[in-house]
Amino acid sequence: MSKEDKLTPEQEKELIMLSAEIEAEAIAMRVDYEKHPSEESGSIVYVNELSTLLEDEDVKLGDKALVSSSQILAKELKKQKKKKGDK
Protein backbone atom coordinates (compact mmCIF):
# COMPACT_ATOMS: atom_id res chain seq x y z
CA MET A 1 0.00 0.00 0.00
CA SER A 2 1.41 3.36 -0.95
CA LYS A 3 1.33 6.46 1.23
CA GLU A 4 -1.35 7.94 -1.05
CA ASP A 5 -3.67 4.96 -0.39
CA LYS A 6 -3.68 5.41 3.38
CA LEU A 7 -6.26 7.49 5.20
CA THR A 8 -5.28 10.50 7.24
CA PRO A 9 -6.20 10.43 10.95
CA GLU A 10 -8.97 12.92 10.16
CA GLN A 11 -10.34 10.66 7.40
CA GLU A 12 -10.17 7.61 9.69
CA LYS A 13 -12.13 9.48 12.36
CA GLU A 14 -14.76 10.51 9.81
CA LEU A 15 -14.99 6.94 8.51
CA ILE A 16 -15.52 5.61 12.04
CA MET A 17 -18.23 8.22 12.68
CA LEU A 18 -20.00 7.39 9.40
CA SER A 19 -19.88 3.64 10.01
CA ALA A 20 -21.27 4.12 13.54
CA GLU A 21 -24.08 6.28 12.17
CA ILE A 22 -24.92 3.70 9.49
CA GLU A 23 -24.91 0.90 12.06
CA ALA A 24 -27.16 2.89 14.42
CA GLU A 25 -29.60 3.57 11.58
CA ALA A 26 -29.64 -0.12 10.62
CA ILE A 27 -30.36 -1.13 14.21
CA ALA A 28 -33.15 1.45 14.49
CA MET A 29 -34.63 0.22 11.21
CA ARG A 30 -34.59 -3.39 12.42
CA VAL A 31 -36.24 -2.48 15.73
CA ASP A 32 -38.89 -0.45 13.89
CA TYR A 33 -39.57 -3.36 11.52
CA GLU A 34 -39.94 -5.75 14.47
CA LYS A 35 -42.51 -3.40 16.04
CA HIS A 36 -44.27 -2.56 12.75
CA PRO A 37 -43.84 -5.36 10.17
CA SER A 38 -44.20 -4.29 6.57
CA GLU A 39 -47.29 -5.21 4.58
CA GLU A 40 -45.27 -4.81 1.40
CA SER A 41 -42.82 -7.62 2.11
CA GLY A 42 -40.60 -8.15 -0.89
CA SER A 43 -41.65 -4.94 -2.59
CA ILE A 44 -39.09 -2.87 -4.41
CA VAL A 45 -39.32 0.90 -4.51
CA TYR A 46 -37.15 2.91 -6.87
CA VAL A 47 -36.35 6.46 -5.80
CA ASN A 48 -33.99 8.75 -7.66
CA GLU A 49 -32.24 11.87 -6.43
CA LEU A 50 -35.03 14.12 -7.76
CA SER A 51 -37.86 12.30 -5.98
CA THR A 52 -40.19 14.31 -3.76
CA LEU A 53 -40.05 11.36 -1.34
CA LEU A 54 -36.64 12.65 -0.24
CA GLU A 55 -38.05 16.00 0.89
CA ASP A 56 -39.82 14.73 4.02
CA GLU A 57 -38.69 11.63 5.90
CA ASP A 58 -41.92 11.54 7.96
CA VAL A 59 -44.19 10.91 4.97
CA LYS A 60 -45.26 7.28 4.69
CA LEU A 61 -44.33 5.80 1.35
CA GLY A 62 -47.82 4.44 0.70
CA ASP A 63 -49.34 7.89 1.24
CA LYS A 64 -47.03 9.56 -1.28
CA ALA A 65 -46.41 6.89 -3.93
CA LEU A 66 -47.72 3.56 -5.05
CA VAL A 67 -45.38 0.92 -3.70
CA SER A 68 -46.48 -2.08 -5.74
CA SER A 69 -49.43 -4.04 -7.03
CA SER A 70 -49.48 -5.92 -3.72
CA GLN A 71 -50.33 -2.63 -2.03
CA ILE A 72 -53.29 -2.13 -4.37
CA LEU A 73 -54.49 -5.66 -3.61
CA ALA A 74 -54.12 -5.16 0.15
CA LYS A 75 -56.16 -1.94 0.04
CA GLU A 76 -58.83 -3.58 -2.12
CA LEU A 77 -59.11 -6.55 0.25
CA LYS A 78 -59.54 -4.19 3.20
CA LYS A 79 -62.34 -2.38 1.33
CA GLN A 80 -64.07 -5.67 0.52
CA LYS A 81 -63.82 -6.90 4.12
CA LYS A 82 -65.22 -3.58 5.34
CA LYS A 83 -68.16 -3.82 2.90
CA LYS A 84 -68.92 -7.38 4.03
CA GLY A 85 -68.86 -6.24 7.64
CA ASP A 86 -71.36 -3.44 6.89
CA LYS A 87 -73.95 -5.85 5.41
Buried (B, 14 or more C-beta within 10 A) or exposed (E): EEEEEEEEEEEEEEEEEEEEEEEEEEEEEEEEEEEEEEEBEEEEEEEEEEEEEEEEEEEEBBEEBEBBEEBEEBEEEEEEEEEEEEE
